[in-house]
Amino acid sequence: MALDKLADRVIDTDVMIMGGGIAGCYCAAKAAEHGLKVTLVEKSKTDRSGCGAMGEDHYEPVQCDGVTPLEFVRLWEERQHDLNGDGRFTDRNIPYRLLDKSLWVLEESEKLGITMKWDDGEYYHMPSGWFGGPRLMIRVHWPDIKPKLARAVRRSGANILERTMVVDLLTDNGRVAGATAIDTRTGEFIVIKAKAVVLATGIFARCYEPEEPLFYKYQMKYHWCPASISGDGYAVAYRAGADLANMDITGWGLRIRDDLTISYGNFDHGDGIRAKWYTWDGDEIPYPTADKYREIELKGKDPIYVSQSHLPDDYHRRMQIAFTDEKAISFKIAEERGFNPRTHRYELMENHPLNFMVPTGVNVNDDFAASLEGLYAIGDCANGCHGCGNAALGGLLVGDNIHRFISGAGEPVINQAQVASQKQTALAPLGVKRGTEPIELELSTRYICKRYVGMLKNEGRLLEGQRRLRSLKREFLPKLMAKDPHYLMRALECRNIIDLVELHIAACLVRKETRGQFVRLDYPDKDPSRDNMITIQRLDNGNPALEIREPPDLKPEYLKEEK
Ligand SMILES: Cc1cc2nc3c(=O)[nH]c(=O)nc-3n(C[C@H](O)[C@H](O)[C@H](O)COP(=O)(O)OP(=O)(O)OC[C@H]3O[C@@H](n4cnc5c(N)ncnc54)[C@H](O)[C@@H]3O)c2cc1C
């Protein structure tokens, strides 16, 4: 069947960007500057989509105080050590490149109409970074970063498809050839022919429950933007044969139970100054890392509370500004609920993996190229590149260089059988009348992660979780129903979440050790053979394959700096 009979619309482009968050917008605007035909596909509305939708208050890395890219590589590894054990979980050339290009990004941002400077016209370097260390982090007033970026993309002439969800990638002979997508308002099935595809879909977290009190109406009330965190970019990359990295490693971080009012980020680290932590009966305790939190619980000393009442007035004023830049409504809601951040102690929530710092993602090199030819990944969905600074950097770097690949790429060849099969999968839930609601299946999947994977793992639980997930997938995935194109999007997100949870469990089973935040109760010690290793998962001829691999070393030209 001809392509125009299979698809309601066919779009021909040089580069397709999947996701119009911070990374995707930077990338689209820059790639269009090089005269490329750019198509940005965004599930939501680009003006307020993604995790940066409400705003951002801090940005890193920004090179200063003579810190060299090589030193930054060491800091990066230390930070990963704190969060996840002492492995270096990404290509080490990535942090090198990020710091090396950090000042260029500031200039490029100004050209796009995004200022990084503070009210006095200078960069506001925070006294120390997130976890201490050099002043590589700056404060930014970014409450409207998304509308500004969306305007920049529109000015660049890029084609923006909104309310459009990418379903799967199209491939041809081991290279990417475009993607299929659905319009989540009209249900149109769209084929996008592209010489290169950039994934910019954000972090994956919807396999665990949100931080909020779990009443039925808060099922999507995550700290993160719920549309971003269904892992669509990871899932399409995996199904197309690209490598995913470190799907076993979940971050662990504290959150405030009343996240609706105040989020933990500023509360604890605002301006580089830390809060204080207390047991329920008022004993001050050190920063409760995952294992300490559990110890305190077992001693019957929880809930744990965080407080800033010891900090001076000017600190509180700075925090107020930070919150206004990031989540303007926070203080208003706090006030209405009778909470005063200057005096109120906030309850910290229990162990909750995958809610913060998730270093997993599409495996990329320092050009942000994935293992499939013509495929790139930037921002939160690229392995280890979390945060708005890395999103901006990755987006600009790929946007600035992708024309080199495209000039030699040739016309993409579309495999019509592949399109037909993707269309069938994509639209199937519209034809199911008495089936399963996407949210029902999603909640069951999240429950499996919470109960059988979670923070404290063992082989028995993981195997049981795997068995239950497979049974859910077999029985209920084909029964997913969608009463309209919006629910179709939910159903397709659910399919992505299930695929990724399968990988998450498989990778956790293979890591038989305890390291940093990865806790296997049945293997309490580190396995030295896992030092500095990345867990890679991919489909080999349609079969799941897992490989433990050492990441690339620093390039010789980067090492020269040390001499
Ligand atoms: C409240 C909050 C405050 C934060 N504050 C800071 C801060 O101050 N500093 C900092 O460094 N970081 C901060 N972060 C993190 C920061 O926002 C992210 O690191 C950053 O937004 C990542 O950008 P991204 O483009 O990779 O992903 P996102 O901004 O999440 O964008 C992903 C986009 O992809 C789209 N998408 C997903 N799937 C599909 C699909 N199938 N088809 C089409 N489109 C799709 C989504 O709709 C979304 O628009 C904050 C996060 C939150 C939630």
The ligand as an SDF file (V2000), in Angstrom:
LIG
                    3D

 53 58  0  0  0  0  0  0  0  0999 V2000
    9.5670   21.8050   39.1600 C   0  0  0  0  0  0  0  0  0  0  0  0
   10.9250   21.5530   38.5710 C   0  0  0  0  0  0  0  0  0  0  0  0
   11.9560   22.4460   38.7910 C   0  0  0  0  0  0  0  0  0  0  0  0
   13.1990   22.2290   38.2390 C   0  0  0  0  0  0  0  0  0  0  0  0
   14.1880   23.1300   38.4740 N   0  0  0  0  0  0  0  0  0  0  0  0
   15.3890   22.9400   37.9370 C   0  0  0  0  0  0  0  0  0  0  0  0
   16.4070   23.9270   38.1020 C   0  0  0  0  0  0  0  0  0  0  0  0
   16.1970   24.9530   38.7140 O   0  0  0  0  0  0  0  0  0  0  0  0
   17.6180   23.6590   37.5410 N   0  0  0  0  0  0  0  0  0  0  0  0
   17.8780   22.4990   36.8420 C   0  0  0  0  0  0  0  0  0  0  0  0
   19.0080   22.3170   36.3600 O   0  0  0  0  0  0  0  0  0  0  0  0
   16.9180   21.5800   36.6300 N   0  0  0  0  0  0  0  0  0  0  0  0
   15.6880   21.7730   37.1560 C   0  0  0  0  0  0  0  0  0  0  0  0
   14.7100   20.8720   36.9220 N   0  0  0  0  0  0  0  0  0  0  0  0
   14.9790   19.7900   35.9610 C   0  0  0  0  0  0  0  0  0  0  0  0
   14.8520   20.3600   34.5390 C   0  0  0  0  0  0  0  0  0  0  0  0
   13.5780   20.9390   34.3950 O   0  0  0  0  0  0  0  0  0  0  0  0
   15.0680   19.2640   33.5150 C   0  0  0  0  0  0  0  0  0  0  0  0
   16.3500   18.7350   33.6850 O   0  0  0  0  0  0  0  0  0  0  0  0
   14.9090   19.8010   32.0870 C   0  0  0  0  0  0  0  0  0  0  0  0
   13.6230   20.3220   31.8890 O   0  0  0  0  0  0  0  0  0  0  0  0
   15.1810   18.6930   31.0780 C   0  0  0  0  0  0  0  0  0  0  0  0
   14.8940   19.1610   29.7960 O   0  0  0  0  0  0  0  0  0  0  0  0
   14.4930   18.1350   28.6450 P   0  0  0  0  0  0  0  0  0  0  0  0
   14.2290   18.9510   27.4440 O   0  0  0  0  0  0  0  0  0  0  0  0
   15.4700   17.0430   28.5900 O   0  0  0  0  0  0  0  0  0  0  0  0
   13.1320   17.4550   29.1500 O   0  0  0  0  0  0  0  0  0  0  0  0
   11.7240   18.1350   29.3820 P   0  0  0  0  0  0  0  0  0  0  0  0
   11.8820   19.5940   29.6600 O   0  0  0  0  0  0  0  0  0  0  0  0
   11.0220   17.3260   30.3950 O   0  0  0  0  0  0  0  0  0  0  0  0
   10.9930   18.0150   27.9720 O   0  0  0  0  0  0  0  0  0  0  0  0
   10.6110   16.7940   27.4020 C   0  0  0  0  0  0  0  0  0  0  0  0
    9.5200   17.0960   26.3750 C   0  0  0  0  0  0  0  0  0  0  0  0
    9.2700   15.9340   25.5840 O   0  0  0  0  0  0  0  0  0  0  0  0
    7.8820   15.8480   25.3310 C   0  0  0  0  0  0  0  0  0  0  0  0
    7.5870   14.4580   24.9760 N   0  0  0  0  0  0  0  0  0  0  0  0
    7.7320   13.3610   25.7670 C   0  0  0  0  0  0  0  0  0  0  0  0
    7.3730   12.2600   25.0900 N   0  0  0  0  0  0  0  0  0  0  0  0
    6.9880   12.6590   23.8490 C   0  0  0  0  0  0  0  0  0  0  0  0
    6.4990   11.9700   22.6980 C   0  0  0  0  0  0  0  0  0  0  0  0
    6.2700   10.6480   22.6950 N   0  0  0  0  0  0  0  0  0  0  0  0
    6.2360   12.6880   21.5820 N   0  0  0  0  0  0  0  0  0  0  0  0
    6.4050   14.0500   21.5600 C   0  0  0  0  0  0  0  0  0  0  0  0
    6.8410   14.7450   22.6430 N   0  0  0  0  0  0  0  0  0  0  0  0
    7.1370   14.0520   23.7720 C   0  0  0  0  0  0  0  0  0  0  0  0
    7.2560   16.3120   26.6460 C   0  0  0  0  0  0  0  0  0  0  0  0
    5.9130   16.7270   26.4940 O   0  0  0  0  0  0  0  0  0  0  0  0
    8.2060   17.4650   27.0260 C   0  0  0  0  0  0  0  0  0  0  0  0
    7.7680   18.6950   26.5220 O   0  0  0  0  0  0  0  0  0  0  0  0
   13.4360   21.0820   37.4530 C   0  0  0  0  0  0  0  0  0  0  0  0
   12.4100   20.1610   37.2200 C   0  0  0  0  0  0  0  0  0  0  0  0
   11.1710   20.4030   37.7680 C   0  0  0  0  0  0  0  0  0  0  0  0
   10.0850   19.4300   37.4890 C   0  0  0  0  0  0  0  0  0  0  0  0
  1  2  1  0
  2  3  1  0
  2 52  2  0
  3  4  2  0
  4  5  1  0
  4 50  1  0
  5  6  2  0
  6  7  1  0
  6 13  1  0
  7  8  2  0
  7  9  1  0
  9 10  1  0
 10 11  2  0
 10 12  1  0
 12 13  2  0
 13 14  1  0
 14 15  1  0
 14 50  1  0
 15 16  1  0
 16 17  1  0
 16 18  1  0
 18 19  1  0
 18 20  1  0
 20 21  1  0
 20 22  1  0
 22 23  1  0
 23 24  1  0
 24 25  2  0
 24 26  1  0
 24 27  1  0
 27 28  1  0
 28 29  2  0
 28 30  1  0
 28 31  1  0
 31 32  1  0
 32 33  1  0
 33 34  1  0
 33 48  1  0
 34 35  1  0
 35 36  1  0
 35 46  1  0
 36 37  1  0
 36 45  1  0
 37 38  2  0
 38 39  1  0
 39 40  1  0
 39 45  2  0
 40 41  1  0
 40 42  2  0
 42 43  1  0
 43 44  2  0
 44 45  1  0
 46 47  1  0
 46 48  1  0
 48 49  1  0
 50 51  2  0
 51 52  1  0
 52 53  1  0
M  END
$$$$
